[in-house]
Amino acid sequence: MFSVWWDGLFLNALTLLLAVGLDRLFPEPPTKIHPVVWMGRMIAVMERVAPQRPAPAFLFGCAIVILVVGVSTGIAWLAAVALVSIHPLAYVTGGAIMLRTTFTVKGLSSAAKCTQQTLGEGRLDAARASLRSLVSRDPAALPPQLVAASAIESVAENTTDSYVGTWLAFAVFGVPGAVAYRAVSTLDSMLGYRGSYEYLGKAAARLDDAANLIPARLSALLLLLSGALGNLSVRRAWFVMLRDHRHTASPNAGWTMSAMAGLLGTRLVKSGHYSLGEGMREPNAEDIGTAIRVAERTAILAVVATIGLLTMRHALVS
């Protein structure tokens, strides 16, 4: 039973393709049954009773990480085993539905397209409002070029967080691995901030950094390949990526964002934090559209890469 789930190349490839199809054709599952929403609720409940002093807060944060990742992954593992015991096609269907909840390509593109459209129409306030679904920073006072830059940065960074990282985890550890990756990402997005969450979220932030160490660099390489397919300047992007990827506080985000800056030939700035692609022109609404197309081609390439990794895993365990 476990062997069928673990090294069933055809079943896992079919599960991935079906999950990608579900993402393209259907909206997100209702919040009442969405696993990521339940992860968030679990985190929020524990956050409310977290201690404030640094040492206890750090230890409590470690406990939150262990509990949320452990429970989420354990439920996914039990579900995968149960589905295989019913029938391989039950695993493909149920596994695809579970996997679908851990990533989104369409959702990222749709959110960015909304910002692109409103900014292109000159509706700056609407563009700023739409940006709230893409970034955590306050967009209320951002000028047009920084609205565009923020959207492009989010599209680039989320090639890792939204799908490449999840699919890589799936390729190595199956559906439970994808769920574990999403749990870590959710923990980081809710707790991994400086300020009052400095110690409570430290374990989540460091674990997220470790989980994305390989996916972020793979995403950057896939972005470059996608740019080449779109006749963008890969040579410039390679130079900018190698020069600027260290400018962000995150050890991972700079790779994809600087690669995208180089592909577009634009400067991406977060005021007071970093400047990527220094010396290049300011971005506009049209550049958001180009970034979306690059990211969507990257998703296609990532599917191919994931199936390649599944094939390698199958060869190793056979």
Residue frames as qw, qx, qy, qz and C-alpha x, y, z in Angstrom:
[[0.000, 0.885, 0.465, 0.000, 0.00, 0.00, 0.00],
 [0.277, -0.834, 0.104, 0.465, 2.71, 2.48, 0.99],
 [0.476, -0.169, 0.589, 0.631, 4.81, 1.45, -2.03],
 [0.308, 0.623, 0.627, 0.352, 2.00, 2.27, -4.45],
 [0.069, -0.973, -0.205, 0.085, 1.72, 5.75, -2.98],
 [0.435, -0.732, 0.270, 0.449, 5.45, 6.39, -2.57],
 [0.277, -0.377, 0.644, 0.605, 6.96, 5.15, -5.82],
 [0.497, 0.550, 0.668, 0.063, 3.93, 5.07, -8.11],
 [0.240, -0.198, 0.292, 0.905, 5.33, 7.36, -10.80],
 [0.061, -0.377, -0.656, -0.651, 2.26, 7.33, -13.02],
 [0.317, -0.715, -0.620, 0.053, -0.13, 7.89, -10.10],
 [0.356, -0.627, -0.170, 0.672, 1.84, 10.83, -8.71],
 [0.169, -0.054, 0.417, 0.891, 2.37, 12.43, -12.11],
 [0.160, -0.519, -0.698, -0.467, -1.37, 12.10, -12.78],
 [0.362, -0.708, -0.501, 0.340, -2.11, 13.56, -9.34],
 [0.287, -0.416, 0.064, 0.860, 0.05, 16.61, -10.09],
 [0.028, 0.131, 0.565, 0.814, -1.48, 17.19, -13.53],
 [0.251, -0.632, -0.702, -0.211, -5.02, 16.83, -12.19],
 [0.359, -0.663, -0.351, 0.555, -4.24, 19.27, -9.35],
 [0.189, -0.239, 0.259, 0.917, -2.87, 21.81, -11.84],
 [0.097, -0.359, -0.695, -0.616, -6.00, 21.36, -13.94],
 [0.312, -0.700, -0.628, 0.134, -8.21, 21.95, -10.92],
 [0.309, -0.521, -0.110, 0.788, -6.30, 25.15, -10.19],
 [0.075, -0.043, 0.457, 0.885, -6.85, 26.41, -13.73],
 [0.228, -0.364, -0.724, -0.539, -10.53, 25.49, -14.00],
 [0.483, -0.676, -0.550, -0.087, -12.00, 26.04, -10.54],
 [0.129, -0.810, 0.218, -0.529, -11.82, 28.69, -7.80],
 [0.076, 0.342, -0.788, 0.506, -10.28, 28.12, -4.40],
 [0.405, -0.377, -0.833, 0.012, -12.20, 25.69, -2.15],
 [0.370, -0.799, -0.224, -0.417, -14.65, 27.34, 0.28],
 [0.036, 0.615, -0.545, 0.569, -12.97, 28.77, 3.38],
 [0.771, -0.382, 0.235, -0.452, -15.04, 26.48, 5.61],
 [0.984, -0.038, 0.169, 0.040, -13.20, 23.41, 4.31],
 [0.547, 0.736, -0.323, 0.236, -9.92, 24.89, 3.06],
 [0.857, -0.242, -0.277, 0.360, -6.99, 23.20, 4.89],
 [0.433, 0.276, -0.169, 0.841, -4.82, 26.34, 4.80],
 [0.340, -0.614, -0.069, -0.709, -7.63, 28.33, 6.42],
 [0.844, -0.488, -0.206, -0.087, -7.80, 25.74, 9.19],
 [0.725, 0.041, -0.246, 0.642, -4.02, 25.96, 9.61],
 [0.101, 0.481, -0.064, 0.868, -4.40, 29.71, 10.00],
 [0.603, -0.609, -0.141, -0.495, -7.13, 29.33, 12.58],
 [0.884, -0.293, -0.271, 0.244, -5.01, 26.88, 14.57],
 [0.534, 0.196, -0.181, 0.802, -2.09, 29.30, 14.52],
 [0.157, -0.580, -0.051, -0.798, -4.32, 32.26, 15.47],
 [0.753, -0.572, -0.247, -0.214, -5.74, 30.42, 18.49],
 [0.824, -0.242, -0.199, 0.472, -2.28, 29.60, 19.84],
 [0.357, 0.420, -0.035, 0.833, -0.98, 33.06, 19.02],
 [0.355, -0.718, -0.147, -0.580, -3.57, 34.63, 21.32],
 [0.789, -0.613, -0.021, -0.043, -2.23, 32.76, 24.36],
 [0.765, 0.320, -0.239, 0.505, 1.46, 33.15, 23.52],
 [0.539, -0.667, -0.165, 0.488, 3.76, 34.57, 26.23],
 [0.260, 0.963, 0.005, 0.064, 5.40, 37.94, 25.62],
 [0.401, -0.770, 0.455, 0.199, 8.86, 37.52, 27.14],
 [0.394, 0.639, -0.580, -0.317, 11.56, 36.55, 24.60],
 [0.018, -0.296, 0.954, -0.029, 12.65, 33.11, 25.84],
 [0.451, 0.254, 0.782, -0.348, 9.16, 31.73, 26.61],
 [0.568, 0.631, 0.031, -0.527, 7.85, 33.26, 23.37],
 [0.293, 0.544, -0.727, -0.299, 10.57, 31.52, 21.35],
 [0.145, -0.082, 0.977, -0.131, 9.88, 28.15, 22.99],
 [0.510, 0.446, 0.551, -0.487, 6.15, 28.61, 22.50],
 [0.491, 0.647, -0.283, -0.510, 6.79, 29.47, 18.84],
 [0.110, 0.356, -0.916, -0.151, 8.76, 26.24, 18.46],
 [0.325, 0.182, 0.874, -0.313, 5.84, 24.32, 19.94],
 [0.545, 0.584, 0.180, -0.574, 3.41, 26.00, 17.51],
 [0.370, 0.563, -0.621, -0.401, 5.60, 24.99, 14.56],
 [0.031, -0.161, 0.986, -0.034, 5.86, 21.37, 15.73],
 [0.401, 0.336, 0.723, -0.451, 2.13, 21.12, 16.41],
 [0.533, 0.625, 0.036, -0.569, 0.86, 22.79, 13.23],
 [0.363, 0.525, -0.695, -0.331, 3.29, 21.05, 10.87],
 [0.098, -0.134, 0.976, -0.141, 2.92, 17.73, 12.68],
 [0.480, 0.373, 0.637, -0.474, -0.87, 17.71, 12.77],
 [0.537, 0.634, -0.125, -0.542, -1.27, 18.94, 9.18],
 [0.295, 0.484, -0.789, -0.239, 1.26, 16.49, 7.77],
 [0.220, -0.044, 0.943, -0.247, -0.07, 13.61, 9.85],
 [0.579, 0.452, 0.443, -0.513, -3.63, 14.12, 8.64],
 [0.527, 0.636, -0.362, -0.433, -2.43, 14.33, 5.02],
 [0.090, 0.377, -0.920, -0.054, -0.37, 11.14, 5.43],
 [0.381, 0.153, 0.844, -0.345, -3.30, 9.22, 6.92],
 [0.596, 0.574, 0.171, -0.534, -5.59, 10.50, 4.15],
 [0.388, 0.591, -0.615, -0.348, -3.10, 9.44, 1.44],
 [0.058, -0.187, 0.978, -0.079, -2.74, 5.95, 2.90],
 [0.476, 0.329, 0.667, -0.470, -6.52, 5.60, 3.28],
 [0.564, 0.617, -0.099, -0.540, -7.13, 6.71, -0.31],
 [0.271, 0.464, -0.810, -0.233, -4.60, 4.21, -1.69],
 [0.236, -0.011, 0.939, -0.250, -6.25, 1.44, 0.33],
 [0.587, 0.476, 0.380, -0.533, -9.54, 2.20, -1.41],
 [0.767, 0.496, 0.341, 0.222, -8.21, 2.32, -4.98],
 [0.523, -0.108, 0.195, 0.822, -5.32, 3.97, -6.84],
 [0.085, 0.548, 0.421, 0.718, -7.77, 6.23, -8.67],
 [0.431, -0.831, -0.351, -0.022, -9.18, 7.32, -5.31],
 [0.597, -0.477, 0.019, 0.644, -5.66, 8.38, -4.38],
 [0.350, 0.225, 0.364, 0.833, -5.24, 10.29, -7.64],
 [0.144, -0.720, -0.445, -0.512, -8.55, 12.12, -7.18],
 [0.551, -0.797, -0.234, 0.079, -8.30, 12.75, -3.46],
 [0.662, -0.304, 0.077, 0.681, -4.58, 13.45, -3.63],
 [0.290, 0.404, 0.329, 0.803, -5.09, 15.99, -6.41],
 [0.289, -0.824, -0.342, -0.347, -7.77, 17.76, -4.37],
 [0.655, -0.672, -0.089, 0.333, -5.47, 17.89, -1.33],
 [0.596, -0.053, 0.215, 0.772, -2.51, 18.99, -3.42],
 [0.144, 0.664, 0.394, 0.619, -4.61, 21.69, -5.11],
 [0.391, -0.884, -0.245, -0.076, -5.20, 23.36, -1.74],
 [0.684, -0.515, 0.063, 0.513, -1.45, 23.80, -1.17],
 [0.361, -0.165, 0.361, 0.844, -0.65, 25.95, -4.23],
 [0.418, 0.783, 0.408, -0.215, -2.09, 28.40, -6.72],
 [0.414, 0.018, 0.418, 0.809, -0.91, 29.60, -10.10],
 [0.021, 0.640, 0.568, 0.517, -4.18, 31.08, -11.28],
 [0.367, -0.840, -0.366, 0.157, -4.79, 32.96, -8.02],
 [0.478, -0.482, 0.125, 0.724, -1.42, 34.69, -8.17],
 [0.263, 0.187, 0.524, 0.788, -1.89, 35.68, -11.80],
 [0.107, -0.737, -0.596, -0.301, -5.44, 36.92, -11.22],
 [0.399, -0.799, -0.235, 0.384, -4.44, 39.12, -8.29],
 [0.406, -0.347, 0.286, 0.796, -1.54, 40.63, -10.25],
 [0.183, 0.394, 0.629, 0.645, -3.72, 41.18, -13.34],
 [0.179, -0.851, -0.493, 0.009, -6.16, 43.19, -11.24],
 [0.377, -0.713, 0.042, 0.589, -3.35, 45.52, -10.16],
 [0.371, -0.035, 0.540, 0.755, -2.08, 45.72, -13.74],
 [0.096, 0.618, 0.654, 0.427, -5.50, 46.64, -15.12],
 [0.229, -0.900, -0.347, 0.129, -6.35, 49.30, -12.55],
 [0.424, -0.590, 0.193, 0.659, -2.88, 50.85, -12.69],
 [0.348, 0.127, 0.607, 0.704, -2.97, 50.87, -16.49],
 [0.004, -0.741, -0.584, -0.330, -6.31, 52.66, -16.39],
 [0.134, 0.481, -0.180, 0.848, -4.85, 55.34, -14.12],
 [0.649, -0.622, -0.188, -0.396, -6.97, 54.31, -11.13],
 [0.303, 0.485, -0.667, 0.477, -4.18, 54.53, -8.60],
 [0.482, -0.330, 0.509, -0.632, -6.32, 54.12, -5.46],
 [0.939, 0.072, 0.025, -0.336, -7.90, 50.97, -6.90],
 [0.721, 0.439, -0.501, 0.191, -4.47, 49.64, -7.86],
 [0.016, -0.476, 0.661, -0.580, -3.22, 50.27, -4.33],
 [0.728, -0.182, 0.347, -0.563, -6.26, 48.48, -2.90],
 [0.942, 0.225, -0.188, -0.161, -5.77, 45.46, -5.17],
 [0.421, 0.564, -0.634, 0.320, -2.15, 45.28, -4.10],
 [0.493, -0.468, 0.519, -0.518, -3.25, 44.30, -0.59],
 [0.966, 0.019, 0.138, -0.217, -3.95, 40.77, -1.86],
 [0.805, 0.470, -0.266, 0.243, -0.35, 40.47, -3.04],
 [0.435, 0.381, -0.474, 0.664, 1.86, 42.14, -0.41],
 [0.510, -0.567, -0.570, 0.305, 1.89, 42.67, 3.34],
 [0.289, -0.111, -0.109, 0.944, 3.24, 46.25, 3.19],
 [0.185, 0.725, 0.457, -0.481, 0.87, 49.23, 3.42],
 [0.453, 0.285, 0.509, 0.674, 0.30, 50.42, -0.17],
 [0.044, 0.853, 0.475, -0.214, -1.75, 53.51, 0.75],
 [0.030, -0.903, 0.124, 0.409, 0.95, 56.07, -0.14],
 [0.623, -0.128, 0.583, 0.505, 2.80, 54.22, -2.89],
 [0.295, 0.604, -0.260, -0.693, 3.34, 56.11, -6.17],
 [0.860, 0.378, -0.060, -0.338, 2.53, 54.31, -9.45],
 [0.528, 0.555, -0.640, 0.052, 6.06, 53.01, -10.06],
 [0.120, -0.327, 0.837, -0.423, 6.23, 51.47, -6.58],
 [0.779, 0.119, 0.342, -0.512, 2.78, 49.91, -6.98],
 [0.804, 0.476, -0.313, -0.171, 4.06, 48.29, -10.17],
 [0.260, 0.531, -0.762, 0.263, 7.31, 47.27, -8.47],
 [0.466, -0.227, 0.680, -0.519, 5.45, 45.73, -5.53],
 [0.873, 0.244, 0.144, -0.397, 3.22, 43.67, -7.80],
 [0.686, 0.546, -0.481, -0.002, 6.19, 42.46, -9.86],
 [0.010, -0.487, 0.782, -0.389, 8.18, 41.58, -6.73],
 [0.666, -0.081, 0.543, -0.505, 5.24, 39.59, -5.38],
 [0.879, 0.385, -0.100, -0.265, 4.77, 37.70, -8.64],
 [0.498, 0.575, -0.629, 0.159, 8.48, 36.85, -8.74],
 [0.181, -0.395, 0.767, -0.473, 8.82, 35.85, -5.09],
 [0.722, 0.017, 0.456, -0.520, 5.62, 33.81, -5.14],
 [0.732, 0.377, -0.517, -0.233, 6.78, 31.62, -7.98],
 [0.268, 0.262, -0.857, 0.353, 8.59, 29.92, -5.11],
 [0.259, -0.026, 0.674, -0.691, 6.01, 30.21, -2.34],
 [0.664, 0.216, 0.122, -0.706, 2.88, 29.63, -4.41],
 [0.933, 0.246, -0.019, -0.260, 3.86, 26.62, -6.48],
 [0.585, 0.541, -0.589, 0.130, 7.51, 25.72, -7.18],
 [0.115, -0.424, 0.756, -0.485, 8.30, 25.01, -3.52],
 [0.751, -0.020, 0.402, -0.523, 5.10, 23.04, -3.03],
 [0.886, 0.379, -0.178, -0.201, 5.66, 20.94, -6.14],
 [0.373, 0.549, -0.704, 0.251, 9.26, 20.25, -5.18],
 [0.381, -0.285, 0.707, -0.524, 8.10, 19.04, -1.75],
 [0.864, 0.183, 0.188, -0.430, 5.48, 16.89, -3.48],
 [0.711, 0.524, -0.466, -0.060, 8.10, 15.41, -5.83],
 [0.230, 0.441, -0.782, 0.375, 10.26, 14.34, -2.87],
 [0.113, -0.034, 0.820, -0.560, 7.73, 13.56, -0.12],
 [0.077, -0.437, -0.864, -0.238, 4.36, 13.17, -1.84],
 [0.241, -0.729, -0.379, -0.516, 1.15, 14.96, -0.86],
 [0.624, -0.695, -0.270, 0.233, 2.08, 15.02, 2.86],
 [0.566, -0.146, 0.062, 0.809, 5.30, 16.83, 1.92],
 [0.076, 0.485, 0.346, 0.799, 3.34, 19.47, -0.01],
 [0.467, -0.768, -0.373, -0.229, 1.03, 19.95, 2.97],
 [0.682, -0.492, -0.156, 0.519, 4.01, 20.27, 5.31],
 [0.399, 0.136, 0.179, 0.889, 5.57, 22.89, 3.03],
 [0.158, -0.642, -0.369, -0.653, 2.32, 24.88, 2.98],
 [0.612, -0.708, -0.341, 0.090, 2.07, 24.66, 6.79],
 [0.608, -0.283, -0.033, 0.741, 5.59, 26.08, 7.14],
 [0.193, 0.331, 0.302, 0.873, 4.81, 28.87, 4.67],
 [0.357, -0.725, -0.428, -0.404, 1.57, 29.72, 6.50],
 [0.659, -0.593, -0.262, 0.382, 3.36, 29.84, 9.83],
 [0.480, -0.079, 0.091, 0.869, 5.96, 32.21, 8.42],
 [0.010, 0.495, 0.388, 0.778, 3.35, 34.47, 6.83],
 [0.483, -0.740, -0.372, -0.286, 1.45, 34.78, 10.13],
 [0.692, -0.694, -0.057, 0.190, 4.25, 34.80, 12.69],
 [0.777, 0.003, 0.107, 0.620, 7.55, 35.43, 10.90],
 [0.173, 0.865, 0.105, 0.458, 7.73, 39.18, 11.42],
 [0.404, 0.131, -0.430, 0.797, 9.98, 41.48, 13.38],
 [0.339, -0.453, 0.044, -0.824, 8.62, 43.61, 16.21],
 [0.651, -0.324, 0.399, -0.558, 6.17, 41.98, 18.62],
 [0.981, 0.105, 0.033, -0.162, 6.54, 38.64, 16.80],
 [0.233, 0.758, -0.608, 0.033, 10.34, 38.71, 16.80],
 [0.164, -0.363, 0.892, -0.212, 10.75, 35.71, 19.13],
 [0.708, 0.187, 0.537, -0.418, 7.41, 33.97, 18.73],
 [0.787, 0.579, 0.061, -0.203, 7.90, 33.71, 14.98],
 [0.042, -0.745, 0.634, 0.204, 11.64, 33.13, 14.90],
 [0.509, -0.114, 0.850, 0.071, 11.39, 29.34, 14.57],
 [0.624, 0.603, 0.482, -0.119, 8.77, 29.64, 11.82],
 [0.311, 0.902, -0.198, -0.225, 10.85, 32.19, 9.91],
 [0.168, -0.605, 0.757, 0.180, 14.07, 30.17, 10.11],
 [0.584, 0.114, 0.803, 0.008, 12.29, 26.96, 9.12],
 [0.571, 0.756, 0.270, -0.172, 10.72, 28.74, 6.14],
 [0.118, 0.838, -0.474, -0.244, 14.16, 30.02, 5.11],
 [0.353, -0.337, 0.864, 0.123, 15.51, 26.46, 5.23],
 [0.622, 0.381, 0.674, -0.116, 12.52, 25.01, 3.38],
 [0.510, 0.838, 0.142, -0.132, 12.97, 27.51, 0.54],
 [0.360, -0.661, 0.495, 0.434, 16.73, 27.29, 0.23],
 [0.372, -0.013, 0.798, 0.474, 16.58, 25.00, -2.81],
 [0.326, 0.677, 0.657, 0.051, 13.14, 25.97, -4.20],
 [0.053, 0.914, 0.048, -0.401, 14.02, 29.69, -4.41],
 [0.186, -0.563, 0.603, 0.534, 17.14, 29.03, -6.43],
 [0.350, 0.226, 0.859, 0.298, 15.35, 26.54, -8.65],
 [0.243, 0.822, 0.481, -0.185, 12.58, 29.12, -9.18],
 [0.032, -0.818, 0.237, 0.523, 15.16, 31.72, -10.20],
 [0.255, -0.252, 0.791, 0.496, 16.69, 29.36, -12.76],
 [0.302, 0.494, 0.805, 0.130, 13.24, 28.50, -14.13],
 [0.136, 0.882, 0.216, -0.395, 12.45, 32.21, -14.36],
 [0.109, -0.621, 0.514, 0.581, 15.58, 32.71, -16.44],
 [0.263, 0.075, 0.889, 0.367, 14.62, 29.83, -18.73],
 [0.235, 0.726, 0.633, -0.129, 11.10, 31.24, -19.01],
 [0.029, 0.840, -0.072, -0.537, 12.58, 34.63, -19.87],
 [0.204, -0.333, 0.729, 0.563, 14.67, 33.05, -22.60],
 [0.260, 0.398, 0.857, 0.198, 11.53, 31.49, -24.09],
 [0.127, 0.878, 0.427, -0.177, 9.95, 34.97, -24.06],
 [0.560, 0.561, 0.093, 0.602, 12.95, 36.59, -25.79],
 [0.321, -0.943, 0.039, -0.086, 13.92, 38.60, -22.71],
 [0.352, 0.718, -0.529, 0.284, 17.52, 39.37, -21.79],
 [0.916, -0.342, -0.198, 0.066, 18.74, 36.37, -19.82],
 [0.644, 0.251, -0.263, 0.673, 22.31, 37.66, -19.83],
 [0.093, -0.544, 0.174, -0.816, 21.25, 40.88, -18.10],
 [0.764, -0.488, -0.105, -0.409, 19.02, 38.95, -15.70],
 [0.896, -0.089, -0.309, 0.308, 21.86, 36.61, -14.75],
 [0.398, 0.346, -0.279, 0.802, 24.14, 39.54, -14.00],
 [0.354, -0.534, 0.081, -0.763, 21.52, 41.39, -11.93],
 [0.877, -0.368, -0.236, -0.200, 20.58, 38.23, -10.04],
 [0.805, -0.012, -0.336, 0.489, 24.17, 37.44, -9.06],
 [0.237, 0.378, -0.210, 0.870, 24.82, 41.07, -8.10],
 [0.327, -0.384, 0.090, -0.859, 21.61, 41.91, -6.21],
 [0.694, -0.311, -0.610, -0.224, 20.18, 38.73, -4.68],
 [0.521, -0.182, -0.597, 0.582, 21.87, 39.51, -1.34],
 [0.013, -0.294, 0.067, -0.953, 20.18, 42.90, -1.01],
 [0.625, -0.466, -0.297, -0.551, 16.99, 41.54, 0.58],
 [0.440, -0.507, 0.578, -0.464, 16.65, 40.59, 4.25],
 [0.938, 0.032, 0.271, -0.213, 15.40, 37.17, 3.17],
 [0.348, -0.471, 0.721, 0.371, 18.16, 34.80, 2.02],
 [0.451, 0.244, 0.831, 0.215, 15.80, 33.45, -0.64],
 [0.350, 0.798, 0.427, -0.241, 13.47, 36.15, -1.98],
 [0.016, -0.782, 0.306, 0.542, 16.27, 38.14, -3.59],
 [0.373, -0.128, 0.808, 0.438, 17.03, 35.39, -6.10],
 [0.309, 0.548, 0.747, 0.214, 13.69, 35.42, -7.87],
 [0.073, 0.920, 0.265, -0.280, 13.03, 39.16, -7.50],
 [0.165, -0.700, 0.415, 0.557, 16.43, 40.20, -8.85],
 [0.370, 0.065, 0.818, 0.437, 16.10, 37.69, -11.69],
 [0.250, 0.744, 0.618, 0.050, 12.75, 39.22, -12.62],
 [0.059, -0.888, 0.019, 0.456, 14.18, 42.75, -12.37],
 [0.265, -0.442, 0.628, 0.583, 16.91, 41.80, -14.83],
 [0.348, 0.337, 0.820, 0.305, 14.50, 40.09, -17.23],
 [0.155, 0.861, 0.483, -0.029, 12.24, 43.15, -17.32],
 [0.454, 0.346, 0.018, 0.821, 15.07, 45.68, -17.27],
 [0.301, -0.788, -0.179, -0.507, 13.41, 47.52, -14.37],
 [0.147, 0.314, -0.642, 0.684, 14.43, 48.69, -10.92],
 [0.617, -0.516, -0.554, -0.216, 12.45, 47.05, -8.14],
 [0.129, 0.366, -0.470, 0.793, 12.47, 49.02, -4.90],
 [0.533, -0.662, -0.527, -0.015, 11.03, 48.58, -1.43],
 [0.045, 0.813, -0.174, 0.553, 11.70, 51.92, 0.23],
 [0.423, -0.693, 0.451, -0.371, 14.06, 51.64, 3.16],
 [0.884, -0.195, 0.416, -0.082, 14.76, 47.97, 2.51],
 [0.625, -0.109, 0.611, 0.473, 16.30, 47.19, -0.88],
 [0.454, 0.714, -0.154, -0.510, 16.82, 48.25, -4.47],
 [0.705, -0.001, 0.663, 0.254, 17.19, 45.57, -7.15],
 [0.549, 0.554, 0.458, 0.426, 18.32, 46.41, -10.66],
 [0.200, -0.793, -0.052, 0.573, 19.87, 49.74, -9.74],
 [0.132, -0.417, 0.469, 0.767, 20.34, 51.99, -12.77],
 [0.085, 0.283, 0.838, 0.458, 17.49, 50.52, -14.78],
 [0.250, -0.320, -0.245, -0.881, 14.16, 52.21, -15.58],
 [0.390, -0.012, 0.595, -0.702, 11.13, 52.40, -13.29],
 [0.101, 0.216, 0.952, 0.192, 8.43, 49.72, -13.87],
 [0.420, 0.059, -0.049, -0.904, 4.89, 50.34, -15.12],
 [0.771, 0.093, 0.378, -0.504, 1.63, 48.45, -15.60],
 [0.777, 0.477, -0.344, -0.222, 2.83, 46.81, -18.81],
 [0.225, 0.491, -0.808, 0.237, 5.77, 45.31, -16.92],
 [0.561, -0.134, 0.645, -0.501, 3.34, 43.63, -14.50],
 [0.865, 0.341, 0.045, -0.365, 1.77, 41.88, -17.47],
 [0.571, 0.563, -0.595, 0.042, 5.17, 40.73, -18.70],
 [0.141, -0.401, 0.801, -0.421, 6.03, 39.45, -15.22],
 [0.760, 0.049, 0.424, -0.490, 2.78, 37.46, -15.13],
 [0.839, 0.455, -0.219, -0.200, 3.55, 35.84, -18.48],
 [0.306, 0.553, -0.738, 0.238, 7.06, 34.96, -17.30],
 [0.393, -0.262, 0.722, -0.506, 5.65, 33.45, -14.09],
 [0.852, 0.190, 0.225, -0.433, 3.03, 31.39, -15.95],
 [0.731, 0.503, -0.462, -0.022, 5.67, 29.96, -18.28],
 [0.010, 0.492, -0.772, 0.401, 7.73, 29.26, -15.17],
 [0.698, -0.098, 0.497, -0.506, 4.80, 27.24, -13.79],
 [0.897, 0.365, -0.123, -0.219, 4.72, 25.11, -16.94],
 [0.478, 0.563, -0.632, 0.233, 8.46, 24.53, -16.71],
 [0.295, -0.406, 0.690, -0.522, 8.07, 23.69, -13.01],
 [0.888, 0.054, 0.219, -0.400, 5.47, 21.02, -13.80],
 [0.807, 0.468, -0.358, 0.031, 7.93, 19.45, -16.26],
 [0.178, 0.560, -0.682, 0.435, 10.73, 19.67, -13.67],
 [0.597, -0.286, 0.523, -0.537, 8.51, 18.11, -10.99],
 [0.956, 0.186, 0.032, -0.226, 7.62, 15.16, -13.21],
 [0.597, 0.568, -0.519, 0.226, 11.34, 14.81, -13.95],
 [0.142, -0.485, 0.686, -0.523, 12.07, 14.67, -10.21],
 [0.828, -0.079, 0.322, -0.452, 9.28, 12.15, -9.70],
 [0.884, 0.388, -0.255, -0.048, 10.87, 10.01, -12.42],
 [0.318, 0.567, -0.647, 0.398, 14.26, 10.24, -10.71],
 [0.470, -0.357, 0.584, -0.557, 12.75, 9.31, -7.36],
 [0.931, 0.107, 0.099, -0.334, 10.97, 6.36, -8.92],
 [0.741, 0.488, -0.445, 0.122, 14.21, 5.17, -10.50],
 [0.060, 0.553, -0.669, 0.493, 16.06, 5.44, -7.20],
 [0.556, -0.221, 0.590, -0.542, 13.52, 3.48, -5.13],
 [0.893, 0.238, -0.132, -0.358, 12.72, 0.85, -7.78]]
